[in-house]
Amino acid sequence: MIEKKYLIHYNLFVEMVVVTCKQIVYKYNKTFYQLHIICQKQLRRIISVRYCNDVLFVGIYGGMIMKPYEYFRPTTLKEALDFLKQHRGEAEILNGGTDLIVRMREGHSEPKFVVDVKGIKELHEITVKGDEVSIGACVSMNAIAASPEVLAKAPFLAKAANSVGSKQVRNRATCIGNICNASPLADTATPVLALDTTVHIYGEDGVKTVPITDFFVFVRKTILSETDIVTHISFKAPKNGQGLFSKIARRKEVDLSTVCGTVIKDDDGYRIAMGSVAPTPLRLKDTETYLNGAGKITQEVIEKAADMASKEVSPIDDVRATKEYRRQMVAVIMKRTLSEWMS
């Protein structure tokens, strides 16, 4: 018989997420191995086990347990679409899984079927035709960050991809998954938004294209239907231009953006996108219009543009920052970017 004594709650960092845990103490009346097996059967969510002074300390995750699901790995888009149609509303697409698996573990998503699209070869390609770059749905963040084509045509997108999570996460995470997740603070969303990217979708009505500006609807909501599959995105490299991606976070690496942004200047003018400052990644059209008509960059122009940008966003207060701080950081990103180009 194992006697349980529940101690106080404490916070434990697990996979970069602070989760509420319970530390459960078991009196040592069986072998360590026997207790470990019993704990696994009873609790199922062991984080750590430690034996000290005849007491076994077992840390368990206080969240929900992932519900069982069926796994399907198609090799063609048609095969994937047919399965999604057959199980409409019950299936989720698995790409990198860095968001879906977390949501499933936390009980926010409970699909009966998971459709892994990584078996579809054409979704793994980066192609360049002239000035147009296409990035497949299954291309990882690390692959984008190291791609000679992306580094040559849109180095700021490569930098954004390289800022996502840890290297291990970037081996799984994808740019397409990042935008389909539709988080307001998605790091790669601001460069693809500033690039006027086109999203290519395969669905029940065949192939369709949607401007990235029409793709985001609200927090974690896009125009995609239950059976739509994003196959790739495409964009034209800036003409005789330059772009900069900036990320402000609580630490230098392995953190979500407090504010992120991309500013592009080329023959077509300025394009500015900010993240974590509105329900969706946001283009700052008024600031763009001002800069496009302002002519030469001067300190006065920089100050005015920074002030306009800070007023054009609508951030919120959350655990990472206040809305006032976020407005200030939008101004900081604008000042740093334009100052670098002025010099």
Summary of the structure (lengths in Angstrom):
residues: 343
radius of gyration: 23.4
end to end distance: 73.8
largest distance: 79.8
contacts: 1073
relative contact order: 0.09
helix: 35%
strand: 31%
